[in-house]
Amino acid sequence: MRPILIVLACILTATFFLEVGSSLLGVLQPIRGLLEGFHGYSIGSLGSAYYLGFILGCFLIPRLVKRFGHIRAFTAFAAITGSAALINAFVINEVAWILLRIVFGFCMSGLYTIIESWLNELATQKTRGQILAGYMVTVWFAVLSGKLLFTILDPTTILPFAIVSIVITLSLVPVALTTGIEPEHRDAVQFRPRDIYEAAPVGFVACFLVGMTNGALWGLAPVYAQTLTQSTSATGFFMAAIVFGGALAQWPIGKLSDNIDRRRIILANSLVATVFGFGLSVIDQADGMTLYLLAFGYGAAALPLYSLCIAHVNDKMSADVFVEVSGQLLLITGLGAIIGPLLASVFIDIAGQHTLFAYTASAYSVIAVYVVWHASQAEPIPKEERVPYSAVPDTTPLVFEMQPTSPSENKPQETSNNQ
């Protein structure tokens, strides 16, 4: 058991370093782009480029991992990711940054794939839920740390880019020290949008719209906050408040959804996110506390929606297609995240930065309307037939194998003997 815990600690430590670097760069790039005079479309394209690279990675990464092995592939992806982050400080060019962002997203997809393969290798039917919970806590804490770290850095200098590069490079250390047989190879994902729409129309529509809103949020909300407050530290706190709200709300909302028709919870969250989104879209000048409270409320309502949609769809599916369907919905979310920042940039260019949250609020209102319509067409799923809610990050399809209701099961003795 002890060797397993050591490997698990190494993998989660690597995850923490990667997420801190990615989270910090996610705020740093749009703010530095704004200060450098980048066009709004270009800043929006940075968010779309990341998800484009990420989705491409979901299809291509498994082949590369199969050819080179998990540890060597992880080393290569981490080195490229850290280098791409640092190059941004020396090449201040919109096109170059967009291309680097595609590379960054592609490599992060590979890094997540390898990490989640390892975690699945360590998981058994009894420990799967605990490992997923530990993974989620690590991810949320690291993302929050990255946003808060931005508050004490000067985005006009090379230092924050260097820090991103350093922490991503540090993720190599625990992985390089990991011993034992590498995880089982996973095949590339097959994307069948028509099948998933026919099987789970609510999940298809809601996940696509959630992707559009989240892609715009992560790519453009820092610019919104910077424009409103004229303060880089306030921008970091604003983004941290959104993350903090989402992190705190995940588990109580999920628990509630296990006992109430999940569509009602999706509807309630969508409506609350709509209200807070419109609130953020109409404020002109606000003291820090008001802005942060609005951000916290928005994050608490909006960020759990992805996991809620996945859980609702899985309530209707048999266990043997659980992972496949969830993976398909992840890709639908990713496609929405590619389109979202670009579309939001168009509205922002026409009507100003406040339009960002009017755009996201409008998307959440569409989710609410669609859920109401669907609820009028189908009976709620009985409580005894619902699967337990699991908070999941929108990383790779492999993360769904860690859910307690996943049909896959690793043999603990094999894992133990391999360490």
C-alpha positions in Angstrom: 0.0 0.0 0.0 2.8 2.4 0.8 4.4 2.3 -2.6 1.0 3.1 -4.1 0.6 6.1 -1.9 4.1 7.3 -2.8 3.3 7.1 -6.5 0.0 8.8 -6.0 1.7 11.6 -4.1 4.2 12.0 -6.9 1.4 12.2 -9.6 -0.7 14.7 -7.6 2.4 16.8 -6.9 3.1 16.9 -10.7 -0.5 17.8 -11.3 -0.3 20.7 -8.8 2.8 22.2 -10.5 1.2 21.9 -14.0 -2.1 23.5 -12.9 -0.4 26.4 -11.1 1.6 27.2 -14.3 -1.4 26.8 -16.6 -3.7 28.8 -14.3 -1.2 31.7 -14.0 -0.6 31.8 -17.7 -4.3 31.8 -18.3 -4.5 35.2 -16.6 -1.1 36.5 -17.7 -1.5 36.1 -21.4 -4.7 38.1 -21.9 -3.6 40.9 -19.5 -0.2 41.2 -21.2 -1.8 41.1 -24.6 -4.2 43.9 -23.5 -1.2 46.0 -22.2 0.6 45.4 -25.5 -2.3 46.6 -27.5 -3.4 43.3 -29.0 -6.8 43.4 -30.8 -9.7 42.0 -28.9 -10.1 39.2 -31.5 -6.5 38.2 -30.9 -7.0 38.0 -27.2 -10.2 35.9 -27.7 -8.3 33.7 -30.1 -5.8 32.8 -27.4 -8.6 31.1 -25.5 -9.9 29.3 -28.6 -6.4 28.3 -29.6 -5.8 26.6 -26.3 -8.9 24.4 -26.7 -8.2 23.8 -30.3 -4.8 22.3 -29.3 -6.4 20.5 -26.5 -9.0 18.8 -28.6 -6.4 17.9 -31.2 -4.4 16.3 -28.4 -7.4 14.1 -27.4 -7.2 12.5 -30.9 -3.4 12.4 -31.4 -1.8 12.0 -28.0 -2.6 8.3 -27.4 -0.5 7.4 -30.5 2.5 9.4 -29.3 2.2 7.9 -25.8 2.0 4.4 -27.2 5.2 5.0 -29.3 7.4 6.7 -26.7 6.0 5.5 -23.4 4.4 7.5 -20.6 7.4 8.9 -18.8 9.3 9.9 -21.9 6.2 11.5 -23.4 5.5 13.3 -20.2 9.0 14.7 -20.2 8.7 15.9 -23.8 5.3 17.5 -23.3 6.3 19.3 -20.1 9.6 20.6 -21.7 7.7 21.9 -24.7 5.0 23.4 -22.5 7.4 25.2 -20.3 9.4 26.5 -23.3 6.3 27.7 -25.1 5.3 29.7 -22.0 8.7 31.3 -21.8 8.9 32.1 -25.5 5.9 34.4 -25.0 8.0 36.8 -23.0 10.5 37.2 -25.9 8.2 37.1 -28.9 5.4 39.7 -28.4 3.3 39.0 -31.5 -0.3 38.1 -31.8 0.1 35.4 -34.4 3.0 33.9 -32.5 1.1 33.8 -29.3 -1.9 32.1 -30.8 0.3 29.4 -32.4 2.2 29.0 -29.1 -1.2 28.7 -27.3 -2.2 25.8 -29.6 1.1 24.1 -28.8 0.5 24.7 -25.1 -3.1 23.2 -25.2 -1.9 20.2 -27.2 0.8 19.4 -24.7 -1.4 20.0 -21.7 -3.8 17.5 -23.2 -0.9 15.0 -23.3 0.1 15.8 -19.8 -3.4 15.3 -18.5 -3.8 12.1 -20.4 -0.7 10.6 -18.9 -1.5 11.8 -15.3 -5.1 10.4 -15.5 -3.8 7.1 -17.0 -1.5 6.7 -13.9 -4.3 7.6 -11.5 -6.6 5.0 -13.2 -3.8 2.5 -12.9 -3.7 3.1 -9.1 -7.5 3.1 -8.6 -9.5 0.2 -7.5 -13.2 -0.1 -7.0 -12.8 0.9 -3.3 -10.4 3.7 -3.8 -11.6 5.2 -7.1 -13.8 7.8 -5.5 -11.1 8.9 -3.0 -8.5 9.2 -5.8 -10.9 11.3 -7.9 -11.6 13.5 -4.9 -7.9 14.0 -4.2 -7.3 14.8 -7.8 -10.1 17.4 -7.8 -8.9 19.0 -4.6 -5.4 19.3 -6.1 -6.7 20.8 -9.3 -8.9 23.4 -7.6 -6.2 24.3 -5.1 -3.6 24.7 -7.8 -5.9 26.8 -10.1 -6.8 29.0 -7.2 -3.1 29.4 -6.3 -2.2 30.3 -9.9 -4.8 33.1 -9.9 -3.7 34.4 -6.5 0.0 34.3 -7.6 -0.8 36.7 -10.4 -1.8 39.4 -7.8 1.8 39.9 -6.7 3.4 39.8 -10.1 4.1 42.5 -12.7 2.7 41.2 -16.1 4.9 43.7 -18.0 8.1 41.8 -17.0 9.6 38.5 -17.9 9.3 37.2 -14.3 5.7 35.8 -14.5 6.5 33.9 -17.7 9.6 32.6 -16.1 7.6 31.4 -13.1 5.1 29.6 -15.4 8.0 27.9 -17.1 9.7 27.0 -13.8 6.7 25.4 -12.1 5.8 23.4 -15.2 9.3 22.2 -15.5 9.2 21.2 -11.8 6.4 18.8 -12.6 9.0 16.6 -14.3 10.8 15.8 -11.0 8.1 13.7 -9.2 7.2 11.9 -12.5 10.9 11.2 -13.2 11.2 9.6 -9.8 8.1 7.4 -10.3 9.0 3.7 -10.6 7.0 0.7 -11.7 5.4 -0.5 -14.9 3.7 2.3 -16.9 -0.1 2.5 -17.2 -2.0 0.6 -19.7 -2.2 2.2 -23.2 -5.5 3.8 -24.2 -6.8 4.1 -27.7 -7.6 7.5 -29.2 -11.1 8.8 -28.7 -13.7 8.4 -31.4 -16.0 11.4 -31.9 -19.6 10.7 -32.8 -21.6 13.8 -32.2 -24.8 12.5 -33.8 -24.9 9.4 -31.6 -24.4 11.5 -28.4 -27.1 13.9 -29.4 -29.6 11.1 -30.0 -28.6 9.4 -26.7 -28.4 12.5 -24.5 -29.8 15.7 -26.1 -29.8 17.7 -22.8 -26.2 16.8 -22.2 -25.2 17.7 -25.8 -26.9 21.1 -25.7 -25.9 22.0 -22.2 -22.3 20.9 -22.4 -21.8 22.7 -25.7 -23.2 26.0 -24.2 -21.2 25.5 -21.0 -18.1 25.1 -23.1 -19.0 28.4 -24.9 -19.3 30.2 -21.6 -16.3 28.7 -19.9 -14.1 29.2 -22.9 -15.1 32.9 -23.0 -14.8 33.2 -19.2 -11.2 31.8 -18.9 -10.0 33.6 -22.0 -11.6 37.1 -21.6 -12.7 37.6 -18.0 -9.2 38.8 -17.0 -9.5 41.5 -19.6 -12.9 42.5 -18.3 -11.6 42.8 -14.7 -8.5 44.7 -15.8 -10.6 47.2 -17.8 -13.1 47.7 -15.0 -10.6 48.0 -12.1 -7.4 49.1 -13.8 -5.5 46.9 -11.4 -3.7 43.7 -12.1 -3.9 42.6 -8.4 -7.7 43.1 -8.5 -7.9 41.1 -11.7 -6.1 38.2 -10.0 -8.5 38.4 -7.0 -11.5 38.6 -9.3 -10.5 35.4 -11.1 -9.7 33.7 -7.8 -13.1 34.6 -6.4 -14.7 32.8 -9.4 -12.6 29.7 -8.9 -13.2 29.7 -5.1 -17.0 29.9 -5.6 -16.9 27.1 -8.0 -14.7 24.9 -5.8 -16.9 25.4 -2.7 -20.2 24.8 -4.5 -19.2 21.6 -6.2 -19.9 19.1 -3.4 -23.0 20.6 -1.7 -24.7 21.2 -5.1 -23.7 17.7 -6.2 -25.1 16.1 -3.0 -28.4 18.0 -3.5 -28.6 16.8 -7.1 -28.4 13.2 -5.9 -31.7 13.7 -4.0 -33.6 16.1 -6.3 -34.4 15.8 -10.0 -31.1 16.9 -11.4 -32.7 18.9 -14.1 -34.1 21.2 -11.4 -30.6 21.8 -10.1 -29.3 22.5 -13.6 -32.1 24.9 -14.1 -31.5 26.6 -10.8 -27.8 26.9 -11.4 -28.4 28.3 -14.9 -30.8 30.9 -13.6 -28.5 32.0 -10.8 -25.6 32.2 -13.2 -27.7 34.3 -15.5 -28.6 36.7 -12.7 -25.0 37.1 -11.6 -23.8 37.3 -15.2 -26.1 40.2 -15.9 -25.1 41.7 -12.6 -21.5 41.7 -13.8 -22.5 43.1 -17.1 -24.2 46.2 -15.8 -21.8 47.4 -13.0 -19.8 50.3 -14.1 -17.7 51.1 -11.0 -17.8 48.8 -8.0 -15.8 48.5 -4.8 -13.7 45.4 -4.6 -16.0 43.5 -2.2 -19.0 43.9 -4.5 -17.1 42.8 -7.5 -15.6 39.8 -5.7 -19.0 38.8 -4.3 -20.5 38.9 -7.8 -17.6 36.8 -9.1 -17.9 34.3 -6.2 -21.7 33.9 -6.8 -21.2 33.5 -10.6 -18.5 30.9 -10.1 -20.6 29.0 -7.5 -23.5 28.8 -10.0 -21.7 28.4 -13.3 -18.7 26.1 -12.7 -20.6 23.1 -11.2 -22.8 22.9 -14.3 -20.4 20.8 -16.4 -20.4 18.0 -13.7 -24.1 18.3 -13.2 -24.7 17.7 -16.9 -22.4 14.7 -17.0 -24.2 13.2 -14.0 -27.6 13.8 -15.5 -26.7 12.1 -18.7 -25.1 9.2 -16.9 -28.3 8.7 -14.9 -29.8 7.6 -18.2 -27.0 5.4 -19.4 -25.9 1.8 -18.7 -22.6 1.4 -17.0 -20.9 -0.2 -20.0 -21.1 3.1 -22.0 -20.6 5.4 -19.0 -17.0 6.4 -19.8 -17.5 6.6 -23.5 -20.6 8.9 -23.3 -18.9 11.2 -20.8 -15.8 11.4 -23.0 -18.0 12.4 -25.9 -19.6 15.2 -23.9 -16.2 16.4 -22.9 -15.4 16.8 -26.6 -18.7 18.7 -27.2 -17.7 21.0 -24.3 -14.3 21.5 -25.9 -15.8 22.5 -29.3 -18.0 25.0 -27.5 -14.9 26.4 -25.8 -13.2 26.9 -29.2 -16.2 28.9 -30.5 -17.0 30.8 -27.3 -14.1 33.2 -27.0 -14.2 34.1 -30.7 -18.0 34.8 -30.6 -17.7 36.8 -27.3 -14.9 38.8 -28.9 -17.2 39.9 -31.6 -19.8 41.2 -29.2 -17.2 42.9 -27.0 -15.7 44.7 -30.0 -19.2 46.0 -30.8 -20.4 46.9 -27.3 -17.5 46.9 -24.9 -16.0 44.6 -22.2 -19.2 44.4 -20.2 -20.8 42.4 -23.0 -18.8 39.4 -21.9 -21.0 38.5 -19.0 -24.1 39.5 -20.9 -23.0 36.9 -23.5 -22.4 34.2 -20.9 -25.7 35.1 -19.0 -27.6 34.7 -22.3 -26.1 31.3 -22.9 -27.1 30.2 -19.4 -30.6 31.4 -20.0 -30.8 29.3 -23.2 -29.8 26.3 -21.1 -32.5 27.1 -18.6 -35.2 27.3 -21.3 -34.0 24.1 -22.9 -34.1 22.2 -19.6 -37.6 23.5 -18.9 -38.7 22.3 -22.3 -37.1 18.9 -21.9 -38.6 18.5 -18.4 -42.0 18.9 -20.0 -41.3 16.1 -22.4 -39.7 13.5 -20.1 -40.4 12.2 -16.6 -37.7 12.7 -14.0 -35.3 9.8 -13.3 -36.2 7.9 -10.1 -33.8 8.6 -7.2 -32.8 5.0 -6.9 -31.7 4.9 -10.5 -29.4 8.0 -10.3 -25.7 7.5 -10.1 -23.8 9.4 -7.4 -22.6 12.8 -8.4 -18.9 13.2 -9.1 -17.2 16.5 -9.6 -14.9 16.1 -12.6 -12.6 18.5 -14.3 -12.9 19.1 -18.1 -9.5 17.5 -18.8 -9.5 14.2 -20.8 -12.0 11.3 -21.2 -9.8 9.2 -18.9 -10.9 11.2 -15.8 -14.3 9.6 -16.1 -12.8 6.2 -15.4 -12.0 7.4 -11.9 -15.7 7.9 -11.0 -17.0 5.5 -8.4 -19.7 4.3 -10.7 -17.3 3.5 -13.6 -17.5 -0.2 -14.5 -13.7 -0.5 -14.9 -11.7 -2.0 -12.1 -8.0 -2.4 -11.7 -6.5 -5.3 -9.7 -4.8 -3.9 -6.5 -2.3 -6.7 -6.3 -1.0 -6.0 -9.8 -0.6 -2.4 -9.0 1.2 -3.1 -5.8 3.6 -5.5 -7.3 4.6 -3.2 -10.0 5.9 -0.4 -7.7 
